[in-house]
Structure formats: C-alpha cells, structure tokens
Amino acid sequence: MNVSALPRNYALYYEAVTNPQSEIAAALARLGEAPPQSRLDELAEAQLDRPEAAKVSEAHGEIMSKLSEIIALLKIEQTALEKYGQLLGETSLGLNGRHALSQDFLQRVVSLISTATDTTLDHGRKIASSMSDRSAELAEVQSKLAKYKKLADTDALTQLSNRRSFDREIAAIYEDKRKVMFSSLILADIDMFKPVNDTHGHPVGDRILQIVAGIFGARSCSRVFVARAGGEEFALILRDYTEESATRLAEEIRLAVEQTPFVNVATGKDYGPITISFGLCMASEAEGPDDLYTKADRALYASKSNGRNRVTRYSELATGNFVKNWLLYASD
C-alpha cells in the first residue's frame, strides 16, 4: 500500500481492518493510496491517542536546550575564574618585582584582591543558583522522558510490554553467553479467539485479552518478562529457569486461564471457556533470537495441532521440521 513499515502505521491499519466501520477506516480511505507520512502521523495522534513519539522528541529537545544552557553557564564561570587567576598572577609578579613595599601600596593591593575576590564569589553564587535551577528543570524533563519511554514500550490495551520491548529483551539474551544457559522463551496463543471476536464483537474480545493479560502480568517479576507479542499472542522470557521449572510456570498460567470465568457481570453472558496453548524453547537450543522465536513457535504449533490447551516443549518434538499451516490459525 506504499506505506512505511512503522509501528504506528501498523496500528492504524490494524484498527481499520478489525473495525471497518470505524472513523480510522473512513479516514484512511479518504487518504487514498500512498498517503503521506505526515497525514498518517496526524491521524495516529488524533485517533489512537498515542503521541508518545512527538512527546519523546519534544522532551529530547528540552533536554538538549537545558544542557546547552548549563554548558554556557559553565563557560561563563570558567572565564570569570580565568580572569581572577590572571589578576592574582599579575599581582604576584608585581609584588615580586618590587624591592620596597610601602604600606600604601600593600593596602591598594589588598583592596584590589579583596574586591576581585568578592566579585568572583558573588558571580559564583549566581552561577550556582542558575545551575541549580537548570538542573531541577533538567531532572523534571528527564522524568517526563522516562514516562514517555515507558508508554512507548507498553501495549495500550493490556498494559503489558509491547512487541518493540519484547524484541529488545529477546535480543539481549544472546548478548551474554551466561544468559543463554538458563533463559527460555514461552509463546502463548489464545485458542479459537477469532470466533469469539466474530460472535461477540471486538469489545468483548478486548476485555478477554485484558483478563488474560492480567493473569500473565501477575507472574511478571525480575526473572519473568511478559509481553503481548501481537494480536492474541503473549510471550514470556524467563531467566534462571530450568526447562522443568519453565514448564511448571506455563502449566500454572494455562490452568489459571482455563479456570477463570469469562462472564459479563451485568448480563450474565458467559463467553467461556477460554483456553490457551503454549510453546516452550530453551535459549540454549537456538542459535539466536530469531531461531529461538521460530522454535518456540513450532512448539506452539504442536500444541495447537494436538488439541490445544496444552504446553509443548521444543525438546519433546520428534523433529523440528514443522511446516507452518496457516489454515490452522484461520479459525483461531
């Protein structure tokens, strides 16, 4: 469609495809083929309420501005100190060059140095006050930037880490050989989710995603990174877990989802049962991030093809030569 492959563009078209009657779909249709990126950005900010990129850019500009002001203040202070040092140096030479030092001459020298010292100290206090103000402003902007960065790494619907953050975490596994030995990836996919969306509508589907995400998020800790990998797929990156302990964690989550009631409290409508399938691969079984994802996905495919609602380890597969059958996911 001649559109740049940017996350915000994918988000726009995802919303349009999943909700053809939405204002986003109508707006994209009005833009026609090969819409300019500036118009897409305006639409994303207005319709998705995700102006994080612009906010990050603005915060970055503020930080650079404050740093420039601090550098300018430091240069002024440097110049003042250099002048004060030059004065002391010239005075010292003058004193050394005179054989006779009268009381009047010494009083003038002391008065000159005293005045210069007072001026330098007063100037230093003003610079310190200005530096303190700039530092406080800089700290405030840095706090905002950290907040925006967190927003940029968070999935808006589920409040879990998003795919961008997940890609960064899975790549980090292979930056240190020590991490590879006891790291693993679990991919999970909600079973038969497409019929739920088609039957009950996307608002119900979104609520189910939020409930399932809450179950995953409850297991998040320093050793368990949880993300929404996309659509109805979730991912867990585990550190310092053996294959057995990782499998137990996946089974714990699988049972929690299976046993959770998905009922509309207001109407009594039951949208369950909701189940989820898992694929697990240890990082030591893969050559790198892409290979790890592919092998965990093959294990997930095996869970789907063997009846769903189960955990499959990549190591258990008789062969790794599975060919993805996309028709299997057409009903999911």
Salt bridges, closest charged atoms under 4 A:
GLU23 OE2 - ARG30 NH2 2.81
ASP41 OD1 - ARG8 NE 2.53
GLU42 OE1 - ARG39 NE 3.69
GLU62 OE2 - LYS144 NZ 3.78
GLU69 OE1 - ARG134 NE 2.48
GLU77 OE1 - HIS123 ND1 3.19
ASP104 OD2 - ARG108 NH1 2.17
ASP122 OD2 - LYS126 NZ 3.54
GLU137 OE1 - LYS66 NZ 2.87
ASP153 OD2 - LYS149 NZ 3.21
ASP153 OD1 - ARG164 NE 3.70
ASP153 OD2 - ARG168 NH2 2.74
ASP155 OD2 - ARG228 NH1 3.21
ASP167 OD1 - ARG163 NE 2.97
GLU169 OE1 - ARG239 NH2 2.42
ASP176 OD2 - ARG178 NH2 3.13
ASP189 OD2 - LYS304 NZ 2.82
ASP191 OD1 - LYS304 NZ 2.90
ASP198 OD2 - LYS194 NZ 2.91
GLU243 OE1 - ARG313 NH1 3.43
GLU244 OE2 - ARG313 NH1 3.80
GLU251 OE1 - ARG254 NE 2.91
GLU252 OE2 - ARG219 NE 3.01
GLU258 OE1 - ARG254 NH1 3.59
ASP291 OD2 - LYS295 NZ 3.09
ASP297 OD2 - LYS324 NZ 2.36
GLU316 OE2 - ARG313 NE 3.71
ASP332 OD2 - LYS304 NZ 2.88
ASP332 OD1 - ARG308 NH2 3.41
